[in-house]
């Protein structure tokens, strides 16, 4: 389930965005990794690395990367949870669900894709005047969550 989604206004300085993300990491002590769109960040990579985010990983939004992220998101939105496999398809909860948010739903539905001629990869786009930032942020977060195994936790309880 999506836990937190925030859209910064266009033009918000990277320093402000990084400060907000760093405050979330500090508040939520169990953040394992921070993934970010590395495309076009030349010049501030050192600043991002110095911020001290846990498990920092930059993702370049290439055609194969976008294809993989979108397909992962689609698959999880269609696959029933293990606990609901015996239910009728319309009654089963999915492995990935979103809380109802009209803006997020609209942005997920605006994304368009077309199969590249002679390739198995899709090309993604959105109509002029629309946005797809939330779509790609959610797709990246889902992909990152699938890659990460929970850290083993061992507690020693004194007698």
Secondary structure, DSSP 8 states (H G I E B T S, - for coil): ---------TT--HHHHHHHHHHHHHHSTT----EEE-TT-TT-HHHHHHTT-TT-EEE---HHHHHHHHHHHHHHHHSB-GGGTTS-TTTS-BSS-----HHHHHHHHH-EEEE-TTSS-EEEE--TT---HHHHHHHHHHHHHHH------------
